[in-house]
Amino acid sequence: MALLLPGFALLAAGLAAGFAAGLFGIGGGFVVVPALLLVLPLLGGDPHHYAHVAIGTSAATIIITSLRSLRAHAKRGAVEFDTLRGWAPWIVLGCGAGVLLADRIDGRVLTLIFGIGVGLMSINFLVPKLGDKVVRDTMPGGMLRIGFATGLGTFSSLLGIGGGTLAIMLMTLCGRTIHRAIATASGVGTLIAVPTTLGFVLIGLHEQRLPWGSLGYVNLPATAAVAAMSIVTAPYGVAAAHKLPSRPLKTLFGIYLLMIAYLMLRRAIG
């Protein structure tokens, strides 16, 4: 009975994360990390590690979520694989830097960074002019591409997210439709999640008193529960993304992000 409550909470988080991944082109970390911070105390361990385990586990779930979403979008011919190939090495490099930073940051500070990051991300969903503005009709190359992709990997690995929001912002600013940007962003989640997950496993292997079922900073039971449910709902999110009006959905998600930012900041400061 003691494990039923966290089990149900993780399954619910997986359903929501999968749908959000397909709908908004994100990895689902904005949904999974807050849920894990609530559930992990029920699995024991030192509270000092909860933020790291939540972010590492979120990255692990994003591998499955983003791959499922990417496959569904690819069937519709909406993914720009050339863009993903150009970003890939620099995203991986940035993820390595983010993991090294996370290894040196206290759990409370990591929660604070997550709250601030989520608050900033909400602006893109709540301010229509940002999402509708176009500044050029080609994707950046050279040092601009290297700088953006490396920064994207670093920032996303610190937060345990798939980086879809930033990728979508850049692509829409460069003249891509929101549907094409969302589809390609689902691939960005995979590029970020794989090295981030491996990194959080490695930096957490030496830690003691981790929550039950953890391999380094990745909790395996939580990963399995969330990933299993996200596989089910990701295609429904993709279908909704291609059918439903984007503005009301973006506004609702932006409000959700603001609520999460408030809760995370309160948790970090308190």
N, C-alpha and C positions, 0 to 999 in steps of 0.2 A: 504493500500500500504506500510505503514511503516514497517509492519511485514513480507512482502513477501520476502525481501532480506534475513533476518536471517533465515526464514523458509526454503528457498531453500538451503541455506548454510548448515543447519543442516541435511536436507535430503541427500545432497551429502556426508556429513561426515559419515552419517549412512551407506550408500551404500559402501563407501570405508572401513569403520571400520569392517563391517560384512565380506567382502571378505578377508581383512587382517587377521581377527580372524580365519577364516577357513583355510587359506593358510599357515600361519606361527604359528598357535597355540597361538596367543597372544589375549588379550582382546580387542584391538583396541584403547586403551588409547593414544597411540602415534599419532593416527590420530584425535581422538575426542578432546583432550585437546587443541591443537593449534587452531582447528576450533572454539571451544567455546570461547577462548580468543579473537578471532576476532568478534564473534557474540554478546557476552554478553553486550558490550557497547550499542548496539542497543536496549537492553531490559531495559536500565536504571540502577539505583542503584549506589552505591559508588564503584569507581574503585579499592579501597583498598580490596574489597571482591572478585574480579573477579577470581583470581588464585584459591582461595579456592572453589568457586562455580564450576569452570571448572573441578577441580579434583574430587570433590564430585559427580558431574553430570556424569563425565566419568565413575566412579565406578558403578553408577546406571545402565548405559547403558551396562556395561560389564556383569551384571547379565544375561540379555537377550541374548546378543551376545555369551557369552561363553556357556550357556546352549544349545543354538541352534547348535553351533559348536560341543559340546560334544556329543550331541545326534547323529549327523551325523557321527562322528568318531566311536562312539560305535556300530553303525550298521555295520561297517566294521571290528569290533572285534579288534580295534587297541589301546584301552584305558586300561592302567594298573590301575584298581580300587584299588588293594591292596596298591599300592604306594600312591594313593590319600588318602586312609584311614589312612595310617601311618603319612602322613604330616598334615592332617586336624587340629588337636588341636593346633599344634605349629604355623601354618599359622595364625589361628584366634587370637592367643595370640600376634603374631607379628603385626597384623593389628590394634589391640587395642593400642599397643605402638605407631604405626605410626600415628594414629588419634590424640592421646594425644600430640605428637610432633607437628603435623600440627596446632593444636589449639594455640600453643605458638609461631608460626613462622609468621613473616610478609609476606604479599602477594608477595612482590618483591623477598624476599629471597626464597620463595616457588617456584617461577618461575625460579630462578637461580638454585635451586636444580634439578628441572625438566630438564633444559637445560643440566646440567652436566651429569645427569643420562642417558638421551637420547644419548648424545655423547659417553658415555662409552658402552652403549648397541650396538651402531653401529659397534663397533670393532668385535663383534661376527659374524656379517653378512659380514664384508668386508675382514676378514682375514681367508682364507680357512683352514689353519692349525689348528686353534682353534676348528672349527666345526668338523674336521675330526679326531682329536686326541682321543684315548681311553686309560684311565689310569687304569681301573679295569672293571671287568665283572659283578659286583653286585652293587646294590644300597646301599648307606651308611645307617647305623643304629646307634642306641645309641645316643651319644652326637653329633656326626656329623650330623645326621638327624635333631635333635632338633635345633642345631645351624643354619643349612641352612634354614630350614622351617620357623623358627622365623624371621631370617634376611630377608627372601624373603617376608614375610607378612609385615614387617615394611617398607622396601624399596618401595614395590609396592603401599601400601596405601598412602605413602607420594607423589607418583607421579601420582596416579589415573590410574594405569595400571594393567593388569591382571597377571603380573609376568611370562608370558609364555617364554620370552627370557631366563631368568635365569634358569627356569626349564628345558628347552630344552638343554641348555649348560651342566647342570649336567647330564642329562640322556644320552646324546650322549657320554660324557666322561666316563660313566659307561657302555658303550657297546650297548646302545639301538639304533635302527635305527632312522633316522631322522623322518620318518613317524610315528613311535610309540611314539617318544618323543613329536611331535607336537600334536598328538591325546590326550595324557595324560595331556599336558600343558593346553589344553582347559578346563579341569576340575579344574586345579589350579586357573584359572581365576574366576570361580564361588566361590571357597573357599575364595578367597581374596575379591571379590566384595561385597558379602553380608554384612559381618561385617563392611567393610569400608564405605559402603553407609549409614548404620544405624548410624555409628559414626559421619559422616559428617552432617547428619541431626541433631543429638543431639547437637553437638558443635556449630551449626549455628543458633539454634532456638532463641537465645537471641539477635542476631544481627539485626540492623535496616538498612534500605535502601539497601536491597538486590535486585538483578534484578527481574523484574516482573515474577511471577509464581514460585518463589523459596520456598521450604520447607526446612528451615535450609540452608545448603550449597548445596542442590540438587535442580536444576531447573527442574521442572516437565514437562513443554512443550518441552524443549530441550531433556530430557530423552525420552519422547514419540516419538519425531520425529526421533531421531537417532536409537532407538531400533526398531521401525517399519521397517526401511529400512535395518537394519543389519540382521533381520530375513530373509529377502528375499535373501541376497547375501552370507550369511555364508555358506550354502550348496555348492554353486558354488566354494567358496574358498577351501572347503574340497575336492571336486572333483579334482580341479586343483592341490592340494597338493599331491594327489596320482597318478597324471598322468604326471605332468610337471617336467623337470629337476630342481633341487633345487638350484644349484649354481648361474645361472644368476638371478633368482628371489631374492636370498639372497643379491646379490650385489646391485641390484636396490633398495631394501628396506634399505640396509645399507647407500646408498647415500641419500635416503630420510631422514633417521634419522639424518645424519650429517647436512642437511639443516635445519631441525627442531631445532636441538641443537643450531645452529648459531642464528636463529631467536629468540629463547627463551632467550639465553644469552644476545643478543643485547637488547631485551625488558627489561630484568632485570637490566642491567647495565645502559641503557639509562633512 
